[in-house]
Structures are given as C-alpha cells and as structure tokens.
Amino acid sequence: MATRQEITTLISYVLSEKNKQILVSSGIDALPKDSMISALRGLQDLGWVGQSGLADFAESYSLTKNGRLVAISCPPPTELEVNTRSHIEALQSIDCDTDCIQKEGLRKLVSLDCDMSNWDSALIHCYQLKKLAERTRDTDATAFALWHEGKISMAQNRWDDALESYLNASEKYMESGNRSGVAMTNRAMGVIYANKGDLASATRCFESSLAMARMIGDKDLEAKAEGNLANLYDLQGRYQEAERAYEKCLQSFIESGDMICVAKTSNNLGVMNLLRDEYQVAGEYFEKTIDACRKINNKEVLGIALVNGGYCHAKCGNLGRSVSLTEEAVSILKEPNDRNLLALAYRNYGTIEMRNHRIEPAVEWFEKSVRIA
C-alpha cells in the first residue's frame, strides 16, 4: 500500500493552487471530499496508482512503477512527458472554482479518456460536464458531453443508447449553430445504422454529413464521410463507386497527414483489389498501408497489411518481398496469438513454396494453416 506521504505528494500534482495551499498548510484531511475523490481518480487515470482502493481512503491505494518514481523524485511538471503534462493541466482545471476553466478541463479529460478507451472515467467526466453546462446554459458544451456519451455507448456496442445520445447531441448542436458538430454527429449516427444493418438510413446520414462538411469547408470531415460512403458502396456490391470514393478520400488523408485514416483506407482498397485478383494493384495499396502503420506504430493493422501484402507479392512472383513481409507478420502476430491471421501467414509460405515448385513443403504449410485456423 502507498504511504500517506506518497499519496500526498502525488495528489499535489493534480490540485488547483487553492487546494494545494490547503494540502500544504492543513494536510490531506482538510481537502474537500469531492476534490479528494477527483484527485484519486485522476491519479488512477494517469497510471500512478492502482485501479483499486477506496475513494475516500487514500492509504488503501498501491502505487504503480511510474507513480513510485514520481513520488520519490518529485520532478517538476515541466519535466514530465507532454501527454502527462496535458492530463495534469486538465485535472488541475476541474479543481478550480471558475466555471469556464472547469468546462475546458472537463472537455480535455473526456477527450483524453476516450483516446485511452477509459470509458468509466469518460462517462463520469461527461456527466460532470453536462451538469455544469446545463447550470451555465452552455448548449455547445452540453452537445459535446452528449456526443461523447454516444461514443462511449458505441464503443461498448450499446447501439440504441448511442443513437439516443447522438440524436440529443445533434439537437443541441443545431440549437447552438455548430454546423461542424451536426455534420460530425450525422456521420456517427451513420456508423450506428450501418452496424444495425439499416444501410438506407446509414447512407442518408453519411450523405448529410458529407454535404454539411462541404458547405463549411471541413476537408477532414468530408474525407471521413466519403470513406464511410465507400464502405457502404463496398457492402452493397457497388465496387466502382466504392473505389472512386476510397481513392478520393485517400488522397485527402495523405494531403492532411492523417496516417491512421491513410492506413485504413489504403487497406480497404487493397482488399477490394485482392478480391478481384488484381494482385499487383492490391500489393501497392498494402505497401501504402504498411508505410502508414509504421509511422503511427499501429501493429494491429500492420499485421493484417503484412499478411495481405505478402500474399499479393507471392502471387505476383515477388518472392523475396513476400518472404520478408510474411516473416515480419508472423513475428507480430505470434505475440497476441492471432490464429486466423497466422493461418493466412502460413498460407503465404505455402504459396511461396508452390511458386518455387516445391510441392511437398507447400503442402506442409497449407496443412499447418488449416490446423491453426
């Protein structure tokens, strides 16, 4: 368990100046209970204390490795990494007395929580933001909280709850005149309808989002809505329309430097061409995916692209490149033990052996692929 002094040291990082003074002069027990609970939750989200303990009993927490290092060395916030500093600043903001500063801090925390898939904290901060926004009649902040409640529900596959939150967010965004928020919400609702199998409603939402994005000149949102429509066209067998839409949004993502969307879109184009046996073209798209994934260190999509790219190169006779990509894929996929993708990687080895006219080892690889799948 953490000592009282260690908890006191860590809590001092996330308090406002006013409560820091209370902590120094009167001790941890003099802090308002809400500030204490919020601070301890913040330390959990920072990864400084363990995810167990009683909210009103600081000494029941254990420190993580990072938390103990901070408690021992007490570095100034300016020496912490950028993301940690930003998180601490947001936590300090919600401990202030000023409504505007609190709302800005809560917005940052909600975004940070969602980026880290920390859904429990995200939901708590959404509730706090919504409550504060309603008290101060801040319609846009209310819409922001509702939108992220929808995102949280969607991440947990609670489609009906997500749709309700997004509909409420859209209403608030329209009330506040935030057209970008309306476009963003329409796109999110399109994703929900697509997952529920209502492709007609999904198409209407994506087309509405696309039209609004073009109206306000939001190139990033326009490209994302175009990509969503491309996914629908692909599902409906409208492959030429899908390919045109994918290529258009891919170029936009490359120009904007959005490597995450570059990776996803180029992978989709690769898969489309792979299914049509256009191995040369598919391989080029998978190479773009691989390059983008390496830049953003996205191993999940990288593993998929390496397997598919290796297969395309094998079919085209580029056996050296195929072996290189497949070996890298296997090294990545063995760690999470993704049996389905490993099976495809072993299929690649079988295809390579077939191209080299080595039938017996090819059969062994194909059999291994079947066994592991």
HELIX and SHEET records of a PDB file:
HELIX    1   1 ARG A    4  VAL A   14  1                                  11    
HELIX    2   2 GLU A   17  SER A   26  1                                  10    
HELIX    3   3 ILE A   28  ALA A   30  5                                   3    
HELIX    4   4 LYS A   33  LEU A   46  1                                  14    
HELIX    5   5 ALA A   58  SER A   60  5                                   3    
HELIX    6   6 LYS A   65  SER A   73  1                                   9    
HELIX    7   7 PRO A   77  GLU A   79  5                                   3    
HELIX    8   8 VAL A   82  ILE A   94  1                                  13    
HELIX    9   9 ASP A   99  ASP A  115  1                                  17    
HELIX   10  10 TRP A  119  ARG A  135  1                                  17    
HELIX   11  11 THR A  139  ALA A  155  1                                  17    
HELIX   12  12 TRP A  159  SER A  176  1                                  18    
HELIX   13  13 ARG A  179  ASN A  195  1                                  17    
HELIX   14  14 LEU A  199  ILE A  216  1                                  18    
HELIX   15  15 LYS A  219  LEU A  235  1                                  17    
HELIX   16  16 TYR A  239  SER A  256  1                                  18    
HELIX   17  17 MET A  259  LEU A  275  1                                  17    
HELIX   18  18 TYR A  279  ILE A  296  1                                  18    
HELIX   19  19 LYS A  299  CYS A  316  1                                  18    
HELIX   20  20 LEU A  319  LEU A  333  1                                  15    
HELIX   21  21 ARG A  339  ARG A  355  1                                  17    
HELIX   22  22 ILE A  359  ILE A  372  1                                  14    
END                                                                             
